[in-house]
């Protein structure tokens, strides 16, 4: 199974690594405590790339930690998305830059700025530790914003060979965005031997890639499934290929389950998601709404042997418009551990039954139809 799943990504430019260890987070407090601890222990460099960087208490806490390291002589670079941070105060990074750190906005050609966004969340510390997943930087990701309540997400922390792939992605994005170009050298890719066996890949996609790498990987995973397909996504607006693959899987008696938020951050996305889920219910897909706060996790688990955790939603925007990055994990023991989170989340869900769906109001149906029409732009 390892080479069967990994070959697609290898042919798309992502090499397979074997020796890694991984820690995963479903709670923002634990994730950011870990990240800040790694920042405070940095000896050489700290590189962060986030779609959203709020100017709130958590954002300031991160900036303070980064500025302190920069003042010690550690190289600190922060890359943030232009559109995702358009309301961020212009002087927000001043404490960091005054201390010797750097910050840059990820740009795209002006006519694409509204639609194409750097949705990646990457942190690399000393080339030894790497983070990737769904959490942005802001108090809502700690569950501290009343509108969302508890924030359920998935993020992973790696040590080992796969960290170099995350770092290459950061360096490429930094060089595209900043005049301070970084040349690849061994300083940024230290030799680090991890004894734990955990095969993993980092897969990137966006408007600049030849293939829709993450979407193609989702498609491959769904088509190769034999027993189970477990999906968590805050936005479910797939293209025809993914939709048909899920339908065929369910009709083939594969256990297909999808969790979306019951309390979405964007109502149009919720109604569009319901439109697609309604079609899948007919094929036997089991669909659920997460009731405890907001679920932002972007994960897919197949047969207990393959998993992906990253930034890409199961929607058209993530498939082609956004710059995304996902980790693919090929270790059954680790995948089963991640799947436990999914089954625990089911306890906090309400199932979307055919009876509930068919009984929806006329106004709901209208909103659903309208949202489906504009879903490629959401």
C-alpha angles and dihedrals in degrees: 000000000000097000093034092062098032098050094075091056092043090056089049092057104269116120123214118245124197111188113065141120124215139200121189133205132202096172124067096216092059093042095052094041087056094046094048090048090053090048091051090051095048116127104180116011145351120203121186128181118181135165093216126029110178122207091225134107095291093045091052091047090055092046091050091052091048094046091051090054092046089053088055090056098260113142109247125185127174123192119191134175117260097221097036090057102035091123095047111117110260092232094049095108094042094103089054096045092045087056092053101267126125135228129188136178118233104237132194128188108297096247090057099043095101096049108030115063137174098241095172125124111198134157124181122182119192090333088280103086126045134181130197134163145085106311118106122190112271142095093262088065088061091053090251099125115088094214092065104025115191110018113216113195141144126234131163134210118207136194119184140042097335092065089076090062092053090048094050088054092051093047092050091050091046093050090050092051106035136056087219097084119195119215117215112253139147092265090074094041107048121184109259124171117209114188096197117098111227116141112216143159135198113222123192131189139171144126088302097058125090093225133034089248102178093042091048089051091052088050092050093048093050093047093048095049117117104174117007141017114187118184132181118184134149091214121041111186106129128179121249094268096056092041092053092045091055091046093051091047092054092046087053090061094255112148103246117182128176128188122198130168119277088204106043127194090223116040094200090056090051094052092046089050090053090054092057094041090052089062092049094050088065089058094050102263112152111228128191141186117219108227103182103086119299127329113212098162117134105201140138124191123190126196092326091285108080130041139173126202122179150097102298119105122208092258143100093255093058091043096058117354106048130066102240140177129197135180116224116205124197103184115109094207092053093042092053089051090053091046089058087067090055093051090046089052089054087066088063094048139091114219117239100227127190089246092055093045096049091048095057116128127261091248090052090052091050093050089046093052093047093047091048089055093055096033094110088064099044 
